[in-house]
Amino acid sequence: MSLNDDLTAVQRCLGELDRALGRLELRLGSGGPELRRMRSDAGHLRESLTLLCESQPPERPRPAMVQIPDTPYDPALWRDADEEGIGSRAP
């Protein structure tokens, strides 16, 4: 997993935390100090994540993967090749 993937996962989790806190507020009301503190803490986490994202250098792109087939190579590719260690074939 890349750094960007990890940061995106944390952002998704914070979004889910916000939604869960919203559901709690609907059930419990928003007047309690505990719930206000949790909202504040979630806000601090979002701010910290934003600062972390801004402080990271951009990721370098990964080189493209080359797929190598499992099928055998065409024998015609090797007709003019010398066998290593044996020498060339007689014509």
N, C-alpha and C positions, 0 to 999 in steps of 0.2 A: 504494500500500500504506500502511495506517495504522501508527501507532506500535505499537498493540496487535498488529497482524499481524506486525510485525518482531520484537517481543519474544517472541511465541509461536513464531516460526520459530527464534529463537536457543534457546529452551527445548527445542524438538524436536531441534535439532542436538546440544545437550548430552546429551540422553537417548540419542541414537544414539552419541555418544562414549562414554558409560558402557557401553552394550551392547558396543561394539567392544573396549573395555578389558577387559571381562569375558571375551570370547572369547580375547583375548591371554593373560589370566591362566590360562585353561584349557590353552592350548598351552604356555606358557612357565613357568607356576608364578608365584606371587606373591612370591617371595623376592628378586627382583632390585631394586636401588635405582632403576633407571631406571623400571620399571613403577610402583613406589611413588610416585616423584616425579610421574609422569603422573597417577596417581589423585589425588594431592594438588592438582596444578594444576587438574584438572577440578573438584575440590571448591571451589577458590578462585573459579573462573569461575562456578559455580552461586551461590556467596555474593554475588559482585559483581553478578550479574544480579538476584538478589533485592533487593539494595539499590537498584539502578537502577529496578526496577519500583515499589518503595515510594516513591521520590522523585519519580515522575512524577505530574502532576495528572491527574485523570480526563479522558478525551477527551469533547469535546462531540459529541452525536450529529449526524450529517450530516442535512440536510433530505432528505426523500423526493424521489426523482426523479419528475417528471411526464412521462408518455409522451404525445407529441403524434402523433396518427395522420397518415399520409400521404394518407389519402383526402380528397377535396375536401369543403369545407363545404357544407351545405344552402343553396342560393340563397335560400330563403325567409327566411334570417336577415338578408338585406341589402335586403329590399324597401322598408323604410321609411327606409333610410339615405340621406343626401345624398351625392352624389359630391363629394369634397373638391376644392376649387378650381374647380368648375364651377357650383355652386349647386344648388338643389333642382330636381327635375323638375316639369314642369307636370302637373297632375292629369288 
